[in-house]
Amino acid sequence: MAPFGSAQQPRSVAASLAATLLLCAMTAVIGAAASLALATQTVGAARVTPARCTATGLTVTPTLVATAWTSVAVGGLPVSCGGATLQLTVNNGTTNSGGSAVVPAAGGTVTVTLAVAQALTAVMQTDLVVTGP
């Protein structure tokens, strides 16, 4: 044990004081959080069917350069889809690429340029989503 007045005693007192102050601060934070009022006492969920701008079939026509898809034209878009964003992804089984374009106000056809040309394979998958307007 260190003699009274040694260098060990002030460090021990300082550490005890720091621990006590930390405990007081933590207690105050927990107490403040406990006093917060909740706006609601329930958790809710909803199921909403989004509106569609079309339920009809669309035409999907690729543009080939050599043996790769470079862009895709999507036709048959009605006026109700005008101003919406069409997002398209092409997958050839090994790689995929996509792009997006805004549907003209009058509908019709929109061409989506792929970020990376996709090599033509026996099976090509095309996924598209229309969001908005």
NORGIDA-V490930 format. One record per backbone hydrogen bond with DSSP energy under -1.0 kcal/mol. CO is the residue of the C=O (numbers start at 0). NH is the residue of the N-H. Records with the same first field share a line. If there is no record, write none. Layout:
CO: NH, NH
//
This chain:
2: 5
7: 11
8: 12
9: 13
10: 14
11: 15
12: 16
13: 17
14: 18
15: 19
16: 20
17: 21
18: 22
19: 23
20: 24
21: 25
22: 26
23: 27
24: 28
25: 29
26: 30
27: 31
28: 32
29: 33
32: 35
58: 74
60: 72
62: 69
64: 67
66: 119
67: 64
68: 117
69: 113
70: 62
71: 111
72: 60
73: 109
74: 58
76: 107
77: 80
78: 81
80: 83
83: 102
84: 130
85: 100
86: 128
87: 98
88: 126
89: 96
90: 124
94: 91
96: 89
97: 114
98: 87
100: 85
102: 82
103: 106
107: 76
109: 73
111: 71
117: 68
124: 90
126: 88
128: 86
130: 84
//
